[in-house]
Amino acid sequence: MNADVGADAKLYGRLKAFEGRAAVVAGAGKDPVNEPMIRHWCEAMGDTAPAYSGPGAIAPPTMLQAWTMGGLSGHTGRSAAYDELLALLDGAGYTSVVATDCEQEYVRDLRPGDRITFDAVIESVSERKTTKLGTGHFVTTRMDVRADGQPAGTHRFRILKYAPAGRGRERGRGGGREGGRQGGSGRPRPVVNRDNAGFWDGVARHRLLIQRCEGCGALRFPWLPGCGACGSPEWGTVEASGVGTVFSYVVMHHPAFPAFDPPYAVGLIELAEGVRMVSNVVGVPHDKVRIGMPVQLEFLRVDEELELPVFRPAEGGGGDEGGGRGGG
């Protein structure tokens, strides 16, 4: 048996042993379900559904995980198994991490005043997989959430622990390397599916398209198969003017992906049409980006295959000093 194949098989056996082990036992939400957090969430998401405000309000179902988060101080119920698993992957050279997806199941509505408790388990660890980001293992945890002791929902969260493509990975102390995908920009590709293909077709034609509900006329972004306001599955599109402002932003320092040049600014851009989208703010140093800065759409060619919509300060809105960094 090839030595690398044998080492991979041995590592995978150790990783599989973590399946079924507890990640959190008897966790408790730090705050009960409450109206201020619901309001902040709805404002950030642009969700104006009437069910989330006023007498008898419920929490948006997709907030399920929010009530379980421990903040900077963490949770006392967290077990050592999850940390041990991540340390094992780090030691094998899979030192980068990216969240890939989550799945949620809802059992009952959450209402202000509900007390949240939860348990979490390491549900699965995949075999070694090669992706466009790099080679690594997918780790899935399942969280069972309760409200006042009654089942409220399930949250599955999946991450990829990987060695970035193009950098190879250290194999423990042996120093052996496994090469990754070379060539191109190394930029991760967007996931294009039947629900958002029209958006990316528009980008290819240098048009930023926003969905408009044919039932109630509400604009929505990102693209979704149905209207969150009236539930209609019928929709058309309008082309955005490309004018917007920085509603909020973060400056990315870590992790250092090979395709990016940190630090760079990632903005939540409020378009003139009223919807918001996440994109890079380019053409200005990251430390000069400000909330409220007027920005203008442009299309950034990443490589021969990919263009992305980004925003740079509008004239008089922040200047072009120092040049920009292409994030994405």
N, C-alpha and C positions, 0 to 999 in steps of 0.2 A: 504494500500500500504506500502511495506517495506520502512523504512526511507531512506536507501541508494538509493533505486530505485527512490524515490521521489526527492531526492537531485540531482541525476544524470539528471533526466528529467528537473528539474528547470534550472540546469546549461546549459544543451543542448539548452533549449529555449533561454537563454541569448546569447549563442554562435551563434545560427542561425540568431539572429538579426543583426549580423555583415555582413552577406552575402549581396553582392551588394554595400557595402560601399567602398569608394575610399581609396586606400592605398597610391597612389602617384597621384598628379594632376599636369599636365604641367611640368613633369620632363624633364631635358635636359642633354644629355651626356656631360661630362666635356671636352671631346676632340672630334674633328671630327674623322671619320674613317681615319686611317693613316697607312702608310707602316711600321713604326717601330713596332707598336703593332701587326700587321699581321705577321711580321717576327718573333717576340718573340713567338707568339702563335704557329706558324708552327714549330719552332725549339723545343719548349717544347713538342709538340705532335708528332714530327717526321714526319710531313706531308710535302712531297716534291712535291705535285701536282703543275704543272706549272701554273695553273690558278691563283695562289696566289702571283705571283711575275712578275716583268717586266712591260712593257707598257700594259695598259688595265687590270691590275690586279684587282681582286675582293677579298673581305674578305671571309674567310671560313664561310659558313652559320652558323655553330655551334658557331661562335663568337657573335651571336646576342645579348646575354645577356651582354657580356663583354663591349659593348659600352654604356650600361646604368648604369654601376656600379659607385657608388659615392666615393669609397675609404674610408679612415678613417674619413674624414670630413663629409661624407654623402651627402644627397640631401636636398635642401631647399623646394622642392615640396612634401615631404613626409607628409601624413596626420597623425593625432593622432589615427585614428581608429585601425590601425594595432597594434600599441603599446598597446592600450587599450585591444585588443583581447588577445595578449600574456600575458599581466598582469593578465587578468581574469583567464587564464589557469594556470599561475604560482600560483595564489592565491588558486586554487583548488588542488594544489599538483603536477601538471604536469610541473615540472621544467626543465626537460631535453628536448633536441631538437635534431633531426637528419633530414637532408634533405633526402628524399626518392626517388624522381624522378622528371624529368622535361619533358615537351613536347614542341616542337617548330614547328611552321608552317612558311614557308618562302614565301613571296609574290614577292620580288625582290632582286636582288643582291645588296650588299653594296659595294661601291667603295671609295677609298681615297678621302677625301674632303666632303663626305656626313655629314650633321649635323643631329644628332639623338635627337629626342624628344619622349616622351612616357607618357602613363597613366597606372596606375595599379589599379585593383579592387580585393577585397576579394571575390573570386568566390564561394567557398564552405567551410563548416566546417562539418566534418563527425560526426556521432554518435560515442559514446565511443567504441573503438576497442581494442582488446587484441592481441598483437603481441609477437614475441620472445624477443624483446627488453623490452617490458613492455606494460602497458595499457595507452591509451591516445586518442587524437583526431588528425585527419589529417586536415591540413589547406592548401587550394590551393589558390594561387593568380594568376591572369591572367594579363600579361603586354602586351599592344598593342604598338608596336614600329613603329615609322615613320622616314623616311629619307627625309630631306628637305620638310617635310610636307606631304609626300605621304606614304601610308601604306607599311611597309617593312616586318612585320612578327609579330607573336604572341608567347609569351613565358609563359607557365604555369609552376609554381614552387610549389612543394608540400613538406611540412614538417610534421613531427610527433612530437607533443608536448606530452610527456609521463612521467609517473612515472616508473623508472627502475624496471624490474622484480626482485623479491627477496628482494626488499627494502620496498615494499608497498608504500602508499602515504598518506600524511597528508590530512585530509579532513577539510580544513579551520581551525577554532579555536577549532572545536570539538575534534580533535586529533584522530578520528577514522581512521583505516588503512584497506587497501585492499591489501591482499597478492598477490604476483606475482608468476611466475613460479620458482620452486625450482629445485635443483639437477643439475648435470652436471657442466660444466664450465660457463654456462650462455653466452657463446660466440655466437654472432649473426652468423647465417649460411649464406654462400654465396648463391646468387640467381643462380640456375642452370637451364638453358633453352636449347632449341635445338641448339642454336648458340654456346654455350660454354661448353656443356656437355663433349665433347671430351677432353677439357683441364682438367676438374676435374677428368675424368677417368684416365688421365695420372698422375695427382697428387697422386691418390690412388695407382698407381704402382711406385711411386717415380720417375716419369719422368716429366720434365718440357717441354711441347710441344709448339712449335711456329707454327702458320699457315704460309704456303707458297703458294702463288698464282700459279695455274697451267698455267695461261695465260702469265704472265710476270716474274714470279719467285720472286716477291717481298715478303719479310717476313713482317708479321704484328702481332702486339700485342697491346691491348687485342684482343681476337678473335672476328671476325665480319663475317657476312654472305657473304660479297662480297669484292672485292679488291678496295681500294681507289685510286690506281694508274691507273688501266686499266679497272675496272668495272667487271672483270670476276667473276662469282659465283663459279668457280671450284677451289678447293684448296686441298692441302695435308698438312703434318706436317713434321717438323724436330725437333729433340730433342736437347734442349739447352745443352751446355757443363756445365752450372752452374757457369761459371766464369763471373764476372762482376765488375763494379766500381760504387760507389755512385755518381750519376750525380747531385742530389740535395736531400735535406731532410728537414723535420720539426720535432720538438720535441713537442709531444702532452702532454699538462698539463691539459686541460679541454675540454669537460666535463668528470667527473670521472665516467665512466661506471663500474658497479660491476665486469664485467669480465676482466677488465684491471687493470694494476698497474702503473699509471702515476708517473713520466714522462717516456716516451719511445720514441724511434726514429722511424719514418716512412720515408723510403727512396724511391727515384725514382732511380731505379737501371738500369744502361745501361749494357745490356748483351753483351758478346763478339760477338754475332751474329749481333748486331747493333740495336736491338729493346730495348725498355725500359718498365719496369713494376714497379708497386708500391708494396712494401713489407716492412716488419719490418727488422731492423738491430739489431741483437741480439749478445750476447756474448761480448759486450763491453758497458761501461757506456754511457748513451745517450749524455753526454757532450764531449765524445771523438770521436764521429762520425764526419767525415770530407768529404767534396767534394773531389772526386778523390780516396777515400780509396778503395783498392782492396777488393772484397768480394767473398765469395763462397756460393753456394746454399746448403741448407740442408732442411729437412722436419721436422717441429715441430708438434708433436702430442699434440693437444689441449685437447682432451678427447677421450673417447672410440669410438666416431663416426667421428671425424674430424681431419685431418692433413692439414697443410698449408705450402706452400713454403716460406721460410724466408732466410735471408742472414746473415752470420757472417763474420768478417774480415778474409781475407786469411792470412796464416802464413806470418809474417813479415809486414803485412799491417795495424796493429793497435792493435794487441795483444788481449788477452782474459781477461785482468785484470778486476776484479770486477764482472764478470758474467753478464749475459744479462737479459733483461726483455722481456717477450713474449707479444708483442702487437698484432696487426693483425686487 
